[in-house]
Amino acid sequence: MVNVGRYRLTVYPSGLPGDYAELSARATLVDQSGHSEQGRWYCLSVECGAETVLVVSRKRRGPFSTPEALVIPETEVLFLGGAGRLLICDLKTPRRLCEHPVSSEFDRMARFEDAVLLAAQREFAAWDIRGAMLWNSLDAIAIEPPWGYAVRNGVVRLEGKSAAMTFPLMEGPRKPA
């Protein structure tokens, strides 16, 4: 259990909790898929005071797929990555803002200034802290693992097998001329 701002997040990484049906019935927003499928599940519940705001449950993609949640306190937006997608929800309303399929295995998420970066094996993308997409590397360049990045003073340095490039954090990479 983790508290972020006025929200309490509870992660069930190894399956659905025993009271899943009751938890889902109390939630204002429930996001679930594939419950008829066999496999390993994870579940995240978000509470605000006595109210269950959101319950998300997803089938894990593989043995090493671990969900990752990031809450932006000042906008009350949740970013939840894992199981081949990124789910973005407004916790105030609550409502789903967007769902982005991740083209390859999800690696990590991080906030830098007013952007949230998602890194996957072959994809690198950014959203603003309100949940609007800023850019996606798939629109401009091909990246192959292993690769890495660093952000400093609003500039991203992306380094891959054969090349390195820099670009403004809020603008993203551009197609080579």
N, C-alpha and C positions, 0 to 999 in steps of 0.2 A: 504494500500500500504506500502511495506517495501523495503528498498534498502539494498542489500547485495553485497559488492564489486561493480562490474560494472553492476549488474543486479537489475531490479526493479520487484518485485513480487506483483501482485494484486490478491487478493482472493475474490471470489464471493461465500460466504458460503451458501446463501439462494436460489441459482438458477443460471441459465445461464443468462449472461448479455444481454441486449436488442440488442447489436451489435455483438452477438456471431458469426453469419455467417461471418461478415466482419473480425472480429478478427481471426477466424479460417482460412479464406482465406489468410490473411497476414502472418500467422505463418509458420516458416520453418518446424516445427514438430508439428503435432496434434495427441493427444492421447485421444480417446473417445470410449466409449462403451455403449451399451444399450439405445441409444437415442430414440428408439421406445417404450421403457418402460415408464410407468407412475411412478411418484414418485418425491421425492425431490432430487435436484442436487446440486453439488458444481462445481466451475470452478476455475482454477488457470491459470493466464497468466504470462509469464516471458518475459521481454523486456530488450534489451541491446541497449542503445541509441534509435534510431528511429526504430530499427528492433524488430519485435515480434519473439522471438526465439521459444517459446513453448506455447501451449495451451493444458491443460488437463481438461477434464470434466468427471465426474463420478456420478453415482447414489449413493446417500447415502444409507448405509446399514440399518440404523435405526435412530430413533429420536436423539440418543445420539452419533452417529458416526460423529466425527469431523475430517476433514483432518488436517494433520500436515506436514509442509514443513521444510526442513533443507538444506541449501546450504553450501557447503564446499568452502570457497573463494579461497584457494590455489590450488584446483584441478578443480574448477568450475563444481562440481558435485551436482546435486539436488537429494535429497531423499524425496519422497512424499508418506506418509502413509495415508491410509483411504480406506473405501469401500471394506474392505477385502483383501487388497493387499498393497505391497510396490513397488512403481515404482522408478527406479533409472535411471537418464538421465545425459549424458554429455552435458553441456550447450555450450561448445566451438564448437562442431561439427555441430549442435546438433544432438544427436541420443540417442535412448533408449539403456541403458546398460543391464538392466534386469528388470524383473517383478517377484516378489515373492508373491505367495498367502499366506496370513496370516491365520493360522489354526483356530484362534479364534478372538474375538473382539479386535481390535487394541486399545492400551492404550496410549503409548507415545514413542518418539524417543529422543535420546540424544547423543551428541558427548563426548567422553572421549579419550584424547590423539589422536591416529591415528585410532580410531574405532568409528563407529556409532552403537549404541545399539537400538534394537527394542524390546519393551516389549508389549506383548499381554496377554490375560487372561491365556493361556496355552502354550505360546511360548516365548522364549527369544533367540534372535539371534544377530549376529554382522557382519558388513561389514567393510572393510577398507575404507579410505576416497576417494579412487578411484572407489569404487562401487563393489569390489569383495567380495563375501561372505567369512567370516572367519570361522564361526561355527554357529550351531543351536542346541538349547537344545533338540529338538525333536530327534536328533541323539544319545543322550547320557542319558538323564534323563526325567522323567515325572514330570511336575510341575502343581500343582493345586492351584487355587486362594483360599485365598489371599496369595500373595507372594510379596517380594520386593528385592531390591538389592542396593548395594553401591559399588563404585569403588574408590580405593585409592592406589596410587603408583603402578599402573599397575595390581592390583589384584581385582577381583570381589568377593564380598561376597553375595551369594544368600541365602535368608532365606524364607522357606515355612512353611506350617502347621506343618509338622512333622520332618523336618530336615533342616540343614544349611550346606553349603559347600563353599569352596573358590577355585578359579582357576585363572590362568593367563588370563588377558583380551584378549590378542591376540591369545590364544590357545583354550579357551573355556572349558566347562565341559567335563569330561571323564566318560564313563560308569563305574559304580561300579564293582569292581572285584568279 
